[in-house]
Amino acid sequence: MRLLATLFAVLPALLHAQPCAPWIVADAYLRAVASETLYTPAIGTLFFRAVDLPLSDSQGGADTTRIRALFTGNAVADFRQPQNHASGQYRRSLGGHITLEVECSGNACGAPLPGKVIVFLRGDPVQVGYTLTTSPCGDELFVASQANVTQLMKCVTGDACAP
């Protein structure tokens, strides 16, 4: 009987859960290249206060929490001048405060982890600096695993960059 009661209690949340399509570094790279907005792909370290992260959107709608974060690392591409990174040797040092936008949808929120990451930093024409967005499905932030770094470098150098 308890199992049945638990199932009925959890079922509404499961029905409203939003499945995320698989999203990989190549997807983010191709979207960034095609975007009118200027993105800077980078590898580095992300720091922020985890206590500032939203737990969930209790209203069940969509919401965005903006957190001040610190990113230090290297840009690996410049989409304004792609010829500069065809060799895979392009590096531009980045470091400073960024805006981390954590999006919530339904009862789920983006769950970034501080540490070594691959990011697609969005240049913001309204404010100075960069913005990094994460949602329940990820979007612009990836763990800097060897496989993800390899995929990013393949995309940057014009090798196979297919989702």
C-alpha positions in Angstrom: 0.0 0.0 0.0 2.9 2.4 0.8 4.4 1.7 -2.6 1.2 2.6 -4.3 0.8 5.8 -2.2 4.4 6.8 -3.1 3.8 6.1 -6.8 0.8 8.4 -6.7 2.7 11.1 -4.9 5.6 11.0 -7.4 3.6 10.5 -10.6 2.7 14.1 -11.2 6.3 15.2 -11.0 7.3 12.4 -13.4 4.6 13.4 -15.8 5.7 17.1 -15.8 9.4 16.2 -16.0 10.9 17.6 -19.2 13.1 15.1 -21.0 16.3 16.5 -22.3 17.5 15.6 -25.7 21.2 14.5 -25.6 23.3 17.6 -25.9 27.0 17.4 -26.5 29.9 19.9 -27.0 29.5 19.6 -30.8 25.9 20.7 -30.6 26.8 23.8 -28.5 29.7 24.6 -30.8 27.6 24.5 -34.0 24.8 26.5 -32.3 27.4 29.1 -31.2 28.9 29.4 -34.7 25.5 29.9 -36.3 24.3 32.4 -33.8 24.1 36.1 -34.4 25.2 36.5 -30.8 29.0 36.3 -30.2 30.0 33.3 -28.2 33.5 32.5 -27.0 34.3 28.8 -26.4 36.7 28.4 -23.5 38.3 25.8 -21.3 39.0 26.7 -17.7 37.8 26.8 -14.1 34.5 28.1 -12.9 34.0 29.3 -9.3 30.7 30.4 -7.7 29.0 30.1 -4.4 26.8 27.0 -4.5 24.6 28.4 -1.8 23.4 31.0 -4.4 22.0 28.3 -6.7 18.2 28.0 -6.9 16.8 24.7 -5.6 13.9 24.6 -8.0 11.2 26.8 -9.4 8.4 26.1 -6.9 5.8 27.8 -9.0 6.3 25.2 -11.8 6.9 27.9 -14.5 10.2 29.2 -15.9 12.6 31.4 -14.0 16.2 32.5 -14.2 18.6 33.2 -11.3 21.6 35.4 -12.0 24.7 34.6 -10.0 28.1 36.4 -9.9 30.8 33.8 -10.8 34.5 33.8 -11.6 35.9 32.1 -14.7 39.6 31.7 -15.4 41.0 29.9 -18.4 41.6 30.2 -22.2 39.4 31.0 -25.1 40.0 28.4 -27.8 38.3 30.1 -30.7 37.4 33.5 -32.0 34.4 33.3 -34.3 35.0 36.8 -35.6 38.3 35.6 -37.1 38.0 31.8 -37.6 41.3 31.6 -39.6 43.1 32.4 -36.3 42.2 29.0 -34.8 42.3 26.5 -37.7 45.5 25.0 -36.3 44.0 24.4 -32.9 46.7 26.6 -31.3 44.6 29.7 -30.7 44.6 30.7 -27.1 43.5 33.9 -25.4 43.7 34.1 -21.7 40.4 34.9 -20.0 39.8 35.7 -16.3 37.3 37.6 -14.3 33.8 37.9 -13.2 31.0 36.6 -15.4 27.2 36.3 -14.9 26.0 32.7 -14.4 22.4 32.4 -15.5 20.7 29.4 -14.0 17.4 28.6 -15.7 14.6 26.7 -14.1 11.8 25.0 -15.9 9.0 23.2 -14.2 10.5 21.9 -11.0 14.0 21.4 -12.4 16.9 23.9 -12.6 20.3 23.9 -14.2 22.8 22.3 -11.8 26.3 23.7 -12.7 29.3 22.4 -10.8 32.3 24.5 -10.0 35.6 23.2 -11.3 37.2 22.4 -14.6 34.8 23.1 -17.5 34.2 23.8 -21.1 32.0 26.9 -21.5 30.4 28.8 -24.3 30.5 32.4 -22.9 28.0 34.7 -24.5 29.1 38.3 -25.1 26.5 40.6 -23.7 25.9 43.9 -25.7 24.1 45.5 -22.8 26.7 44.8 -20.1 30.4 44.5 -20.1 31.6 40.9 -19.7 30.3 37.5 -20.4 27.2 35.5 -19.5 27.1 31.7 -19.1 23.7 30.0 -19.2 22.8 26.6 -17.8 19.4 25.0 -17.8 18.0 21.7 -16.7 19.3 20.3 -20.0 22.8 21.9 -19.8 23.3 24.1 -22.8 26.5 26.1 -22.6 28.5 24.3 -19.9 30.2 20.9 -20.0 32.6 19.0 -17.8 36.1 19.3 -19.2 36.6 15.6 -19.7 39.2 14.4 -22.2 36.5 13.3 -24.6 34.7 16.7 -24.5 38.0 18.6 -24.9 38.9 16.4 -27.9 35.5 17.0 -29.5 35.8 20.8 -29.0 39.3 20.8 -30.5 38.0 18.8 -33.5 35.2 21.4 -34.0 37.6 24.3 -33.6 40.1 22.9 -36.2 37.4 22.0 -38.7 37.5 18.2 -38.2 34.4 16.2 -37.7 32.1 18.3 -35.6 28.8 16.5 -35.8 26.3 16.0 -33.1 
